[in-house]
Amino acid sequence: MMFFALIPAILLILNIYLNTFYQITSDKKLLIKSGILFNANIEIDKIKKIKHSNSFLSAPALSLDRLELFYNTYDSVIISPKNKSKFIAHLLSNNPDISIQD
């Protein structure tokens, strides 16, 4: 009986795990998706800074080895791409003005 009460929570966690991804689109936007809970489209030209992070804050990230992207004036998002250096290089190829901090 207790198992059936846990099914919605298990399905939500499974959905987040299977549907968290980051995609750079052809129109120079970064699509960030994490299950049904988080969906963002960020213009790469608006990204100002990338900082390495080990923050425990809730974020569309499946790992604690993370990157924090700062964009617009006061916005930021924490993500955890599998290959951080390749991801950063791809962002820099679209916006060379992004500053990188360790």
N, C-alpha and C positions, 0 to 999 in steps of 0.2 A: 504494500500500500504506500509506504514512504517513497519507494522508487518512482511511482507515478507522479508524485508531487514534485520530484526533481527533474522530470522530463523537460519542462519549459526552460529551466536554467541551463541544462545540458545542451539543449538545442540552440539557445542564444550564444553560449560560449563556442560551440562548434561552428555556428554561422560566422562569428567574428574571426575565428582561427582560419577558416577556409576562404573567407572573403575580405581579407585585408591585403590591399595592394596599393602601389604608387605607380602612376603611368604619366609619362610626358607625352602630350598630344602634339599633333602636327601644327596646331595653331598656338604653340608656345605656352601651354598651360600645364600645370601639374595637377593631375587628378588624384585625390587621396580618398580611398574608400576603406571602411572598416565595418563589415557586417551591415546591419540595418541602422546602426547607431551614429555613424559618422560618414559624411560625404562632403568633400570640399573641392572646389576648382580654384586654383591660385595661378594668377598670371606670373610667369617666370620673370618677366621684366620688373615686377613689383617686389621680388625677393631681394633683400638688402644684405642679409648676413646669414651664415650657417655656422652653428656652434655645436661641437660635440657635447653630448649630455648623457648622464647616467641617472636622470631624474626618475623618481617613482610616481610622478604625476600621471594621472589618467590621460591616455593618449592613444591615437590609432597606431600603436606600435606593439609588436609581438615580442620584443626583446628589450633589455635594459641598456644595451649598447646602442644609443640613439643619436639622432641629429635633431637639433632645434632650428627650424627655419623661421627667420624674422622677415615679415613682409608688411606692405602698406606702412602706416605710421606706428601703430601699437600692437599689431597682430603677430602671433607666433603659433606654430604647431610643432609637435614632437613626433618624429617618425623613426622607423628602424628598417631601412632598406638592407637587403642581404649583402650587397657589395657597395659599401658606403663610398669608397674612392671612385668607383665607376659612376655611381649616381651623382656625386658632386661634379665630376668631370663633365657629365652630360648637361647638368644645370649650367655650369660655367660656359659651355659651348653655346648655349642659348642666351646667357647673360654674363659676360665677362666682368661686370661691375660688382658681382657678389663678393663680399669679403668672407674669408674663412678664418674661424677662431678655433683653437684647440681647447 
